[in-house]
Amino acid sequence: SPLPDPDRLPAMIRQLVLCQAVQVSHLRLGEDVNQLADHLAELVPGLAPRLVGAGHVSVPRQLPAVPSWFVGRAPELAELSAALHGGVPAVAVVGIGGIGKTWLVLRWAHEHAHLFPDGQLFVDLRGSAPGGRPMSVPTALRCLLDALGVDHRSIPVDLDAQVGRYRSLAAGRRMLIVLDNAENAAQVTPLLPGTASCTVLITSRNRLDGLLASAGVSRVTVGALPDETAHELFARRLGARRLAAEPAAVAELARYCSGLPLALGIVASRVVDAATLPLAVPAAELQDAAT
């Protein structure tokens, strides 16, 4: 159908019809949209200029929540703070599966989020995902670039160019970058920003010796929870009264869990909603080698 006659349109719309086209490129979308907004504001009185601030990127806040039953770890938290406040740009938190590496890092990150006004990024690298494959470096870089506001259509195809774009965007920003569940040093190295203004926390089941040697990364090793801390975790989940009623069963459950926060949490979840179930029952189940 033919276009409407401009002379029959309202005056404000007529100005828009007669204005020249403005090219918008996905490679410089933010700048072009701002130019278009300014152009329209000149034509239409009362239209606010700059629909989006020039170069504006929302501050990423990607940290997952810390479980409310997180307990202990004061020495490890202090060790993390000492390393990072001592000028180390990155720390690898290592330990066996279920030992609570991610919980520890997230607790520290939330307590110190105010130190990173330009944002906190979080990527699960799936280095030990059961039945799955670790996240590829290009996929991880796309996650980081997306968090930094980069249009996915403008992300370079070449891996080195992706790393360069990421490090350019991170340069000078005070950000925390959490790389969780890393498989090895080769997966992590391209994800390290090339600026001392950013802090990186890495968790892994492996020692990541290569990072310590090549990138100056410090290491914090996480061990099992002591018995009193395991008891405190149970108390937070099950209540002090329930634990006081069966101290022997509680001690047995803690012993079978070997101080692993994940195991302690699973056992607590098994009985938390069964208020009438004696704690001796799951203790007897764990005593069976087939459980």
Disulfide bonds with the S-S distance in Angstrom:
none
